């Protein structure tokens, strides 16, 4: 560092394009912090054996109580000197220990003046006539359709305008606010980003944040909202992704809106968006707003009024993960001669994040990375995955073969030369698959094993306060929660249902509710995460496993404890939940609904009867009563339970782009003393 080590600086990479945060206190004079801020904005020349430090573009000053005047002094001085522009000033009350309970807090964001690029263009707003387009009802993960549908006349425009109208109607501060825009890099991502920027300005937005090359993974978008420039600056984000669905001109595209807490919009918002799409008559756009160069990181100021920040898409998310995990411990694991790993980004958005984490921070060799270059078609139909960036045994073909298993997870070959650890991400990097040497870990087991070993992760050093799973996910997590004596919630499918539990006790949302954080959760569909963000997080799950491996392999003189051994040891304590899922895709929506209706009508006749020696305990159309906001979500799938803990589940999925998908789940529980 160019400054004394006692200076509290959030600068995890030393990337010249990255923002830094200075946390000010009264323990140092104002002149000390002024010199620090100035050195970051000006850079430091090379001296003796120390390399030059290039300037950073953004310095965020945060201060509590009596240090607030220091932040104001520094911001005013540097702006007067012409070195920086005060981009924003935000105040709030912050909870503190002691009798005061709260103290005032200020965040001052400074932009390096020399880094700002002035752009000309028209900010005139045009109201374009349009009419409703059928089928714009968001599913569990936003709106997904074929790419060509989104590229059709007014299709994207209608949905975006309907979203802005819904936000304004519910009191969201769109006017003068900050919006985040980014996506998984699939076809049409860049064009859609520019279009949404033009519409955002037309709807009153004053600041736009975009990841470089229009890239932003779904968990990274949540991290940006929650942490960038002091945190909770934007009122939300447009995330352009169809997740694990194939990308390309003839494949799928998607869009969803995440709110100011970083999580997916709740049902009351998505329902309002859909309602607006059925009656829309015009949309707003600034046709003359300039096209932003997304290949160059920096700040653009359009006509002196609109600020656009193009930032390193990985910096905020990776910086947050470095606070959640012990990177030094993981680095020691990776350096072991008997440990090897591979990570498959499947040509989705995760490539830049994987390089930053594994190569730059953890010191792994380049050979760790597979398919780490984002592509608009995720590699296309001629690749082993057929352009289907879905981290499972069926589509992550290259990784599965490299890890010595087949598409059913069975061992293939002798295992010679097979890495000890492997993982994969989907298109938008929120999903994950975990593999050991010739060993597949099911998503349900992965979630339970992370929960059982959460104590080795610094984020959970004070202990887990709660956990949750989606209803179709196996009950393996429940067994861990019972042993740990922590609450375990069962929610409908859709990450948004975890959001309230993560925000429990938060003064901004649910100050009077019980507190369930730190918190972790997951779904059987390869989604795992915790309360560090409000989305499932593929990289988080991978680092969680590496942290567990590191904790169990601290003595290099002993044989490596493998992923397979960790899994089997878990079963010996908690038993095993055998589990499988069958998907029936592209079926008639009408026929699928009729089937579910007929099934629901027959549920009352099942209780107390037997099937192949197994006695039915209950049969229900699953309904979720949210313990935090007291809302009720009905018709969330059919759940048939047996007295031995086994289950059969039927559910209609909302993540496809055409027709309906029926998912069938089967689960059979074996006790620790049973057939594991």
N, C-alpha and C positions, 0 to 999 in steps of 0.2 A: 504493500500500500504506500501511497505517497504521503499519507497522513499518519499521525500517531495511532497506535492500535487501540487506544481508549476511545477514539471517535466511533460512535455507533453508526455504521454505514451498511446499508443493504445493497451489496454489489457482488452477487455470487459468481459472476463470470469474468469481469474485466473486459467485456465486449465494448468496443468503442462506440457502438450505436445504442448502447443500453442506457436506460434511465437508472439513476441512483436515488436513494432516499437517505436523508440526514435526519436523525432523531435528536432534537435539541433538548438540552436540559440547562438548569441554572448552575451546574457544577463547573462550567467553563465560561469564560467571558464571551460576549457577542463577537468580538474581533476574531476569536479562534474559529468560530463557525463560519464567519464571513470569509476568512482565508480558505477554509475548506471548500465552501461552495464555489468560490472563485476559481480554485485550482481544478475542480472538476469541469467547470464550464470552459476554462481556457486550455486545459491540458497541461502537462508537465514535460519539459524538454528532457532529453537524455542527459544523464550526469554520471560520470565515472563508469561503474559497471552496471548501472541501472538503466533499463530501457525507457524510452519516452512513453508517456501516458497520453494518448489522444483525448480530446475533449468528449464529454457526453452531451447529449442533446436535451436531456430533461433532468432536473434536480428537484426532488420533492422534499420540502421541509415540513416536518411534523413536530408539534410542540404541545405540551400540557401546561395548564396553570400559568405560573409566573414566567415561563419560557416563551409564552405566546408573543410577547413584545420583541423577543430576539428574532423570531421568524419574520415578523413585520419589518423589523429594521433591515434584515438581510435582503428580503425581497425588494424593498424600496430602494436600497442602496445600489443593488446590482442592476435594477431597471434604470435608475438615474444615470449610472455609468454607461448604459447602452450595451451591457454584456448580456442581459437577459430580459425577457418579457414575462410579466406575471400573467400566466395563462388562466389561473383560477385561484380563488381563495374560498375555503370551505370551513365552516365551524360546526361543532356539535358538542354534546355532552358525552363524556366517557366514564364508564364505571371504574371505580378504584376501591381498593381496600381501605378500611378505616371509617371513622364517623361521618366524613363528608359524603361518602358513597359515590358522588359524581364530581367531575372536574371539567372545566371547559377545555376544548381541544381545537387546534387550528391546523389546517393543511394548506400550504402555499406551494403551488406548482410553478416552477420557473422553466422557461424554454430558452435555449441558447439562441440569441438573436441571429448570429451568423449562420445558424443551421436552418433558419426559416426561409422558405422559398415562396416568393410572392407569385400568385397566379391570377391571371385575368379571366373574366368570364361573366356571363349574365346571371344574376340571381332572380330574374323575373320569374314569377310563378304562373304556370299555365294550368288551367282546369280542363282536362281532356274528358270528353264524353265517353261513357262506356256502358255496359249492361251486365247483369249477373251471368255468371258461367256456372253451370251445374257441377257438383262434385268437389267443392272446395272445403269440405269438412275435414279439419285436422284429425289425425289418428292419435295413437298413444305417443308418437314421436314426430308430430307435425304433419305437414301435407306432403305426400309423395305421389308422383305421377311419372309418366314417361317424359323424357327430356323434351321431346318435340311438343308435348302438350304445354309444358312450361314456356317454351319458346313461341307458342301461338299468340295471336293478337290479344293483348290486355290480360293474359292469364296471370302472369306474375304481378303485374301492376294492380290488378283487382285485389289480390290477396294482401299485398303490402299495404295498400291504402286502407283496406278493411281492418288491418292490424293497427295502423296508426289511429284510425277512428275509434277503435275499441279502447285503445290506451287512453286517448283523450277523454272518452266518455267515463272512464273509471278513475279519472283524476291523476293519471301519470303525467309528470312534468315534461312533456315532449318539447314544448316551446322553450327554446334556449338551452335544451338539454344535450347530453352526450349519448351517442349510439355506437355500438360495436358491430362491425360487419365482417364476416369471414366464412370460410367453408372448407370442405375436404379436398378441394382441387379437382373435382370431377368436371366433365364437359359442361360448359355454360356457366361455370362458377365465376369466372372473371367478368364476363359480360353482365351477369346478374348483380354482382357486387357494385359495378359502376351505376347500373340502373337504380338500385336501392339508394345509393348515395344521392343521386339527383332527386329522388322522391323524398328522402329524409330532409334535405335542405328545404324543399318546397313545403314540408309539413312543420317547419319551424326549428329543426335541429341546428345547433350552432357549432357542435364539435363532433367529428367522425373519427373513430379509431378503427384502423384496418391492419390486419397482419400482412407482412410482406408477401407478394405474389398472390394476394387474396386468400392466403392459407390461414386457417385457424382450426385446430382440432376442437371437438365439442367440449372436452374437459378444460382445454386451454381457454376457451371463450368464457367459461364460468370463472376460471382463475383470474382472467383479465378484469372482469366485472368486480370481483371481490378484493383484488389486491393492487391493481395498477394505480399509480399516483395516490397512494394512501388508502385506496379501496372504496368501493361503492359509489363511484363517480357516475357511471352510465346508468340510464334508466332501463337499459336492456340491450339485447343483442339479436340480430338476425343471423342465424346459423344455416348455411346452405349445405345441406347434406341429405342423402338418402341412406346414410349409415352403411350397412353391410351390403346393400343392394348394388348390383353392377352399375358402372358408370359408362357414359358414352352417348353419342348422338341417338342411338337406337335403344338405349337402356334407360336408367332411372335418374330422376333429379328430385330434390326435396328442399323444404324450407320450414324452419320453426322459429318461434320467438322465445327467448329466455328473458326473465324479468330481472329486476334490480338486485335480487339476492343471488343471481347467477344460475337459478334453476329454471326448468321448463315452465312455461305459462300454465297456471292452474286451469281447471276445467271452466270456471266462470269466465275466464278471459278467452279461452279457445271457443267456447260457445258463443260469446259475443262477436268474435271474429267471423265465425261461420254465419251468424245471423246477418252481419253486415254484407257478406259476400252475396247474400240472396236478394239484396235490395240496392246495391251500389249503382250509382248513376254517373259518377265522375271520379277521377283521381287527379292528384296534384303532382306536378313535376317541374323541375327547373331544367328545361331543355338546354339552356346555355351554360350550365355548370360544367366546368372542364373535366375531361377524363384524367384521372389521377394516375401518375406513374407508380404502380405498385411494386416495381422491381427495385426501387431505391428507397431505403429507409430514411425518414426525416419528417419534418413538419411543413405542410403547405398552408398558406393563408390566401384564401380566395377573396379578392376585392376588399381585403382588409377586414372582413367580417366573419368568414367561415374558416374554421381551423380543421385541417385533416392531418392526423398523425398516422404515418405508416411505420409500424414498429416490427421488430424481430418477433415472429409468431411464437417462438419457443421460450422467450426470456421469462415471462411472468409465471408460466406453468412450471417450468423446470426450477425456477427460483423458489417456488412454493414447495415443490417436492423435496428440495434440499433441506427445508425446515422440518418436514414431516419425518424423513428417514435419516439414519446415520450413514451418510455416504462413505465415510472413512472405513467403517466396518465392512460395508459391501465391497469397497475397493480392495480390501485385504483378501476377501473371498475370491474375487475375480483374479487376483494375482497368484493364487495357489496353483502349483504346477499340475495338480490332479483335478483341477476344476476347468471346465470349458462350457461355453454357452453359445447359442445363436438366437437372433431375434428377427422375425419376419414382419416387416411393415406392409407387405402385400401391395406395394406401390400406391398406398393411400397417403394420407396427410402425415402419418406418424414418422416418416423418414427423417425430417429435420430434428424432431424431438429425440428420436432414438440416437442419432449421431451426437447430439448435445449431451445426453445422459451417459451413454455407454462409452463413447470414444473420448469426448472432451473432459468429462467429469470423473468417470470411473476408470479410465485408462485401459479399456479393453481394446484388443486389436481390431482392425477393419473387418477381419473375417467374421466377426460377430454379426454384422449387418447383412440382412437378406432383403432384396427388393425395397431398398431404402430411398428410391427416387420417386416422388409423387408423379403419377400419370393420370391424364384425364379419363382414361378408360381402365385404370387399375391394371394395366398390362394387356388387356384385350382378350379376345376369345381364343387366341392361339397360345396363351400361356397355360401352365398346368392348372391354375385356378380358374381359367376361362374368364378372367376379369371380375371374378366374384370375390371381393375382398371381405370374406367372412371367416373369422378365425375359428374354424372347427375342423374335425377330422375329414370332412368331405371336401372342403375347398382349399384348405391350407396344405395342398398336396406336397409341395417341396419340403416344407418344414416337417411334416409327418414322416416322410421317407427318410429325411436326414436324422430324425430322432429314433429311427429303428422300430416304427410301429406301422400298422396298416390302418385303413379307414374305419375299423371297428375298435381301434386302440389296442390290438393284440401285438405281442412282440414278434418281430420279423428278423431273422438272421441271428448272428452270434453277439451282436452288440459292439464289436470291435470298431473303434473310431467314432462311436456315437457320443455326442456331447452330453454332459451331465445335466444340462438345463436348456430348455427351449421355450419360446413364447411367441405369440403372434398378436397383431392388432387388426382391427377392421378398417374400413375406409375412413371413418372420422375419428378413429383411435379411442373410442369409449369402451370397446369390448376387448376381451383378452382370452387367449387359450394358454394353459400351462401344461408343459410336458417335462417329464424327467427322462432319463436314459431308458428308452424302450418302455415308457410309462406315461399314460394319459391320466390327468387329474380332471375329473368332471367339475363343471362350474359350481355345482352345489357343494361338493366336497371341498373345493378350493376355498369357498367362502367360510365354511365351518372350520377349516384348518387355520386360516388366517385369524379367525376370531379366537380360537383356542390358544394361539401363540401371539396374540396382540401385544402382550407385555414387552416383547423385545423391540417394538417399534416406538421410537421416542414420542410420537404424537399421542400414543396411548399410555405414556408412562404413569399417569395417574389412574389408569384403569378404564375399561369400557363402561359407559353408562347406559348403553342401549344398543340394540341391533334389530335388523328387520330383513325379511325376504319377501319376494313376490309369492303369491299363493301357489303357482305351479312349481316353484322351486322346492326341492326335497326338504324334508324336516331335519336334515343333519345339523343345521344351525340351531334349531330349537333345543337339541340335546346339549350343545355347548352352553347356550344361554342358561339352561336350567342348572347346569353344574356350577356356572359362574354366578348364579343368582342375579342375573340382570334381565330387564324386560326384553322380550322378543316379540316383534309385531309381524303380522302377516297382512300384506297389502295387495291390492290389485296389480296386474302387470302395467308397467309404465313408471319410469323413474320419478315422474312428478309426484307420485304418491309418497315417496320418501322425504320430500322436501319439508313438509311441516314438522316431521319428527326431528329433522336436522336443525330446524329453526326454533325448536322448543325452548322456551325460556329466554329467547332473544327479546330484548327490550323494544326492538323495532317492530316485532311481529306478534309474539305471544309471551308477554312478560309474566303472565300469571300461570302459565302452564308448567307442568313438571319438566325437568331438564333431562334429556336423553343423550346429550353429547358429552364427551367424544363418542362417536357413533359409527358403525359400519353396516353395510347392507349389500344385497346382491340379488341377481336373477339367474335362473337356469340358462338363460340365453347368452351366457358368457359376459355378463355385465357385473362388475364388482366396484365398490368404492367406499368412501367414508365422508365425514362431514367437513373435510378440508375444502371441498368444492360441492356444488349442488348437481353434479352430473356423475354418471358412472365414469370410471377413469382406468383405461387399460394399462397405462404406464404405472399407475399407483399399485395395481394388483401385482404386476411383475416385480416391482421394487419390494413389495410386501413379502413375496416369496423369497427374493434374494436376501432380505433382512432376516427371515427365519432361517434360511440356510447358513447365513453368516453366524447367527447366534448359536447354532448347533455344531459349527465347525471352527471354533476359535483356536483349538489346539491342532496345529498343522502336523504334529507328529502322529496323530491318530488318523485312521481311515476316514474318508469323506462320508458324512451322513447324507444319503441321497434323497431325492424327491420321493422315490418309491418307499423308502424306509420311513420317512416322515408320515406318508399317507397310511401305511400299514400300522404304524404305532398309534395313529389317531383312531383307526377302526378298533384296535384292541381295547381302547378306553371307552369309546362312544357307540360302537357298533357300526354297521354299514347300511346305507340307504341305496339299494340297487335302484337304478333309475334309467329311463329312456323316454325319448320323445319322437313322435311321428308327425310329419307335416303333410297335409293334403292341400296343395297350392293351386291357385287359379281356378277354383271351383265357382259355380254360380252363386252369387251372393244370396239370391232368393232361396235357392235350395239349401244353402248352409243355414240360413235363418230358420227355415222350416224344420230342419233336422234338430237344431238346438231347441226349438219350441216343443217338438214332440218329446225330446229327451227330458226336458224340464217337467212336462206334464206327468211323466212316469216316475219321477223321483220319490214321491210319497209311498210308492208301493215297495221300495227296496229295503227300507229299514227293518232290521230283524231277520231278514232272509239270508240265505247262504249261497256262495258260488265257489265250487271246487274246494269245499271245506273251509272257506273264509267267510266270516260273518260280517254283514254290512252293519256299520255302526251309525252312519249318518249319510245323507245325500241332500245337497243343497245347491241353490243358485247363489254363488258367493256374493256377499254384501259386506262392504267395509265401512265401519264407523270410525272416522278419524278421531283419535283421542285428543288431538291438539286443537283443531278448529271446529270439531263436532259435526263436520259435514258427513254425508252419507253417499256412497257410490254403490249403485246396485247393478245387477246383471253382469257380473265380472267373471263369469265362467262357472261351469258345473263341476262340483267337487264331490266325489263319492269316496267315503272313508270306511276302512275296515277296522275291526277291533284290535288287530295286531299292529296298527300304524301304517299299513299299506294304503295306497290311494289310486284312484283312476280319475283323471281330469280331462274335460273337454273345454276348449276355449276358441272363440273366433279372434283372429289376430288382425290388428289394424296397421301393420307395417308394410304390407304389400302395396304395389302400385297399380294393380289391376285385379278384379275379381275378389274372391274371399279366400282366406287360408284357415283351415280347421286344424288346430293342434290337439293331439292326443298325448297325454302324459301317463306313464305307468311307474309306480313306485312300490318297492317291497323292502321292508325293514328286516335286518338280521341283527340280533343282539351280539354283544362282544363274544359270547360263548357259542354263537352260531356259525354258519358257513360264510366266512369272510373272503 
